[in-house]
Amino acid sequence: MQLDWLKPLVDLEGPFACATLDASNIDPTSRSHRLASWGSARRDLERSGADDATLDALDAALMGDANGVGERTHVACASNGSLLLDIGIEGRPRREGASFGPVPRLMDVVRGLDGKETYAVVKLDREGADIEVIDPTGALVSATDVTGDHDELRKVAAGGASQRRFQARAEDSWKRNATQVAAELDRLVRRIRPGVVFLEGEDHMTSYLVEQAPGALADRIVRLDTGGRAAGTSEAAEVTARDRELARLRAERDARLIERFGDATGAGSAVEGWDAVQAAIAKAQVAHVLLHPDVWERPDSAATRDGGSNHDEDALLWALAPVGAELSLVAQPFEAKDGIGAILRWNDASTPQA
């Protein structure tokens, strides 16, 4: 994960008050749960020394309109009376809670977003397509309706040469409409750069579109067999199919990253273990940090921090942001001391060997 979203906070003066709430919007009891959770978190922050202006900034963010429907996580962070971060993420939080201190507790955001990416959904039929772009939080970025201007859409059983002529005209219209959809998608890919373009619809129409897709678009297309624009298409089946493909793509990403870490280790361009990684971060050597599931899947890292350990994921995140390094929560186990490794931009004689 790129940490550009965190850079604007790094130069700000703390302390920082952050809260993570279950903001699921499922039934009439959802809001009362959110109110109770925030009430408890606010009292914790007050006892920790957070000022009223900062708490009021969090209150305005966390108690506003529900951030989406379904299972949601809401993370907000404020300092000195100003709201600094306000983000809703798909899925329930691993834990709810609040923190107040010199480093904002934002690993909950990373846990919610790591492995996710912006993607497009294209529901295609003979007339055109409905195109939606979804960002990593699950929010709708854009929605476009592309309707082709070629309307000879149906094959007609007229018989003889007439039938062949009508069929050819219909197929030509379908191809031209698919070409228009491909052109719009190409513009969208260049502008928004979604990581995946999910293509749903009739086989011949999706084939026409793939044939017309320029390279940057073609490389992102994943075809699904979930119906597209057709009436009665199961939304649940569509979501399941997309989630399955996103999980597969994440697994492929993790496998490539683990292999890259192994190659870098062999070449002396990687370090492992908390002390070595932190030393490399301090020298701005780090290009990419990998965290093992045993580290980032712990149900609560507070006990580790309170116990005096320097294995503090939030502090790690805070240190990585200004050096422009990436962070990945790898879902597959890999060999690394303390469950943490880093691929380096450069190394020298002072760099400890992994």
N, C-alpha and C positions, 0 to 999 in steps of 0.2 A: 504494500500500500504506500502510495505517495503521501507525504505528510505536509503538503503545501497548505492545507486548510488550517494547520496549527501555527504556521509561521507568524501570522499577525498577532498572536497572543504572546509570543516569546519575549518581546521587548517591553511588554506591559508590566507595570508594577503590581505585585500581589498585596496581600494574600488573596487567594481565589476560593470562592464558594461554588461548589459543584453539586448537582443532585441528579440521580438517575431514578426514574419512576417507571412503573408499569402503567403505561398510558393506553392500554388496550380499550377499544371502544366496541364492546360486544353486546351489552344489554344495559338496561336502566341502572344497574348497580355499579357500572364501570366508573362513572364520575364520582360517586361517593367513595369508592375505594381510592381513587386518585386524590381526593380531598384529604382523606385520612392519612395516606402515605406522605403527602407533602406536609401536612401538619406535624407529623412526627419528625420528618427530616428538618423542617424549619426549627423546631425546638432544639434538635441536636446542633444545628449550625449556630443558633443563639448561644447555647452553652459553650460552644467552641470559640466564640468571640466575634462572629460575623456581625457587621453593622446593619442597621435597619434599612438604609438605602439599598444596600446590596441584596438583602433578603427581599425587599419589595420588587427589585428588578427580576429576581428569580420567580417570585410569586406571579407577576404579570405574564411571564412566559409559560410557566407550568400549569397555571390555572385558566389559561385562555381556551379557545375552542379546541376540541379534541383533534389531535394531529393525525388525521386519517382514520380509517375503520379497520376492524380486525385486531389482531395482536400487534401491539406497538410498544416500543421503548422510547422514552423521552429523556434526553440529556440536555441540561442547561448549565451554564457556567457564567459567573458574574464576579466583578471586582470593583471596589470603590464606587458602588452605586450604578455601574454600567453593565448591561448584559453583553457578554462576549461571545457566547455560543449558545445556539438554540436549535436542536436537531431531533427529528423523529426518525426512528429506524424500525423496519419490519421485524416482528417477533418480540416475544417477551424478554425482559432483561434477565441475565443470569442471577442478578441480585439487585435489590433496591437499596438506596442509601444516599448519604451525603458526606462531603468532606470539606474541610476548610484548612488551608495551609499555603505554603509558598509555591507548591507545585499543584496544578489542577489535576484532578483525578479524571482522566479522559480515556483510559483503556477500555471503558465500556463502549465508547464510540468505535474504537478499533475492532473490538470483538463483534460488534454489530455489522460492521461494513467490510471487514477483511474478506477477501475472496469473492465479493460481489462487485458488479460493474454495471455501467449503463448499458442497456440493451434496447433493441427495437423489436416490435412485434408487428408483422405484416400479415393481415388477413386478406387474402387475394381471391377474386373471382373473375369472371369473364369481362366485367365492366370496369374493373379497377381494383382499388385496395383501400383498406383502412390501416393507417400506420400510427402506432403509438410508440413513444420513447419513454422508458422508465429509468430513473436514476438509481444508484445503489441503495438509497433509503427506501425505495419502493414508491416514490412520488412520480406523478406523471409530468414529464418535461415538455412534451409537445404531442399534439394529435392532428393528423392530416388525413383528409379524404381525397384520394386521387381517382377521378372518374375519366376514363378514356373517351376520346371523341370519335371512336369508330364503333358504330352501332349495329353492324351486321353480325349479331351475336349467336344466333341459333342455326344449327344445321337443319335444313328442311328436306324431308323425304319427298322430293318432287319427282323423282324418277329420271333415268337416262342422263343425258348431258346436262340438263338443268340441275339435277341433284348434285352432280359433281361440281358445277359452277357455284351453286349456293354453299356447298360444303367448303370449297376453297375460299370463298369470300368470308365465310364465318371464321375459319381458322386464321385468315389474314388479319381480321379485326382483332381476334384474341391476341395475336402476336404483337400487333401495333399497340394495343392497350397495355400489354405486359412491358413493352418497350418504354412507354410513358411512365409506368410505375417504377421501372428500373432507373430511369433518369432522375425521378424525384428522390428515390432512395440514395442514389449516388450523391446528390446535393446534400442530403441529410447526413450521410456518413462523413462527408468532408467538413461539414459545419459542426456537428455534435460529437462525432467519432465514437459511436457505440461500439462496445467490444464484440457484441454478437447481434446478428439480425435473424430473428426467428421468422421463418416463412411457413405460413399455413394456408391451405387451400387445395383445389383440385390438382391432381398430378400434372396434367398437361399444361396448366397455367403456371404452376411453379417451375416446370421445366423450361417453358418459354422465358420466364423472367431470369432464371439462372443463365440461360444462353446469352442474354443481353447484358448481364451484369459486368461492369468494369472490374478490374482486378481488386481494388481496395474493397469494393462491396462484395464481390464473389468470395473473398477470403473470410468474410465474416458470416456468411449465410449458413444457418443450420435449419434443415427442412424438418418440419414436424407433421405428423399425420392426424392432426386434431380438428380438421374441418374448415377453418378459416371463417369466411363471412356467412356461411350457410346457416339458415334458421335451425334452432335446436342444438347447435353446437354446445358441448359441455364445457362451461368455463372451468369447472374443477379439473377436468381432464387436461385442459390447456395449461393450467397452472402447474399441475403435476408433471407434465411433459417438459415444461420449461425448467422447473426446479431440478429435474433429473439431468437435463443437459448442462445446466450451470454447475451442478455438483461434479459431473464428469469433467468439465473444462477446468474446474478448480483442482481436481485430482491430477490432471495432466500438468497444470501449472506447478503444483507442489513437486511432482516427480522431476520436472525440469530444473526446479530450483535446488532440490536436494542433490541432483547430479552436478549442477554448477558449483555448489558448495564443496562437494567431494573433489571435483577437478581443481578448484581453487586451493583446497587444503593440500593436495598433492603438489601444487606449484608454489606453495609457501605464501599464497595470497589470501589466506583466511586465518581467523583466530577463533577460539572457542572458550567458553567459560565466562562468567560474569566479570571477573576482574580484567581479563584480557580484552573483552569487548568494550568495557567502559574506558580502558586506557586508549584503545584505538579510536573511540568516539572523541575523546578529549583532543586527539591529534588530527581530527577531521579526516581520518583514513577510511572510514566505513562507507561503503556503497549500499549494502543491503544486510539487514539483520534478520535471522530466522529464529523463531521461538518454537520449541518443541511442545506438543500437546500437553505433556505433564506439567509444563509451566503455565501456559495460558488457559488451560481448562480447569485449573484449580477453582473450586467454588468461591473462595474468598482469599484474596491475597493480603488482607489487612493483618491477619495474624503474623504473616511473614514480616511485614513492615514493623509492626509493634514489637516483634521479637528482636529488632535491632539488625536484621539482615540487610545487606545492600542489594538484595534481589527484588528491587522495586520496579515493577513494570511501568508505573506512571512516571517515575523519574527517568527511566530509560527513554520513554516516549518524548519527554520534555527535552532531553539531551540530544536526541536524534534530529528534531525538527530544524534547528538552525544550520546543521551541516548538510541538509539536503539528502539525507539517506532514506531508504525505503525500509519498511518493516512488514514482515509476513508472519502470520500465525499459521504455521504449517500443520495441516491436519494429519499428516502421515508421520509416524515416528522416524527419527533419524539420529545418527550417532553424533553427539556433541556434549562436551562436559557441561554440567549444570543445565542442560537443555537449551543452550543458547549458542549460536554461532554467527559469525559475520564474514561476509565477503568484502575484501578491501579494494580500495581504489589504487593503492600503492603500498609498498612495504619497504622497510630498510633494516639495518642491522639491529635496531632496537625493538623491532616488532617480535613479540613472542610467537613461537611456532605453534600451530594448532596440532 
